[in-house]
Amino acid sequence: MDRIILHIDFDMFFAAVELLDNPMLKNKAIAVAPPKAKRGIITTASYEARKFGIGSGMAIDIAKRKCPDLTLVSPRMWKYEKINRIFREIVSQYTDRYEFVALDEAYLDITYTYEFYDTPDQLAVNIQKDMYRKTGCTCSVGLGYNKISAKLASEKNKPNGFGKLKTKKEFIKYTADKKLTKINGIGNKMAENLYHLFYKETLGQLREVSLDELRFYLGKPGVTIYHMIRGIDSRIIGDCYKRDGYASRQTFQKDIFGREEVLKKIVKRIEEASWQMKKDNKSAYTVSLIIRYSEGFHRITKNKTLKNPVKEPLEIYKVIEKISEEVELDKFIRQIGVRLSKTGKTSKLYQLSFGEGKSFTRKKEVFKLTYELKKNFGRRVILDPLEARSR
């Protein structure tokens, strides 16, 4: 039986959520980013702002030059996570085979559940209506025979649209004149490489290049590209998105300098990465310190892999302290960050030393209680040991 896949994508998600609370901004060029920031990037732009060429990932100063009247709205992650929880509840009512790849984006395999709604089209329309009724935000839905076709179908009629690419023939026809970057996995840099190698600018043109050529010049990614641009995608819903990293970064409006300042500023980044990881009940074997210097925007990443995994902020901070001794920090620094990787479920990982059992059990109980209090009553309800130490 052929698969029937839906791709659901909120329209300008962060901006749409902000418009719910501030309808005065409707029909204006807005972008979600810190309003007073001179540095940093745009996370989401409204469709009015996109008319000026403003998009996600663009530097704030460039966006303001493109649109002097651009209104910046501070991001509120807690609000977006609240909408995401509603999104998850809605999706789970239609199928038990789904995969969230972002707060505002998900794939659904409805192969065995669409018959409860007569047709796949009707199920897609029902989801759209539920999303708007329960969140106040619109979404676009794509119906396809695999993930890549559903993804491109959802982009056909944005915003608040419904698109279909139900066969490989339809996929080939629709993508013939599309730019290379239309396919996930082909970014601007890869598109440039492909152009310099083969002088191809569209997906239709790139399909003229053989599998052997793509494999020779690009290796394994070339094989993936060969199949993707032909609408061949065997990825299973929920099977290929296995998160193994949790990161948090901060770009400063004014450069910081020195190890002491870095360790002071890194605390909040550790807390954020730790919080995201603990929500998935995971711990990390590898802790990374990320530094971007002001001079030349040069970035370095220094890792430390541990015998026993960590997940609590204070544990992670101690590792970062050690890493910082091996990094040149007596320079002007533009951005810092922390990344936690090589993760696994917490209960399976920790290897106790002799005589450590009781102490570890007590610590675990305290950490668990702290997490539950924050989860249920807000992250400011109680200070964990690192927060208390940093004040």
Secondary structure, DSSP 8 states (H G I E B T S, - for coil): ----EEEEEESSHHHHHHHHH-GGGTTS-EEES-TT-SS-B-SEE-HHHHTTT--TT-BHHHHHHH-TT-EEE---HHHHHHHHHHHHHHHHTT-S-EEEEETTEEEEE-TTTGGGGSSHHHHHHHHHHHHHHHHS--EEEEEESSHHHHHHHHTTT-SS-EEEE-SHHHHHHHHTTSBGGGSTT--HHHHHHHHHHH---BHHHHTTS-HHHHHHHHSHHHHHHHHHTTT-----TTTS----EEEEEEEEEEEEESHHHHHHHHHHHHHHHHHHHHHTTEEEEEEEEEEEESGGG-EEEEEEEEEEEE-SHHHHHHHHHHHHTTS--SSEEEEEEEEEEEEEEGGGT----TT-HHHHHHHHHHHHHHHHHHHHH-TTSS--HHHHHH-
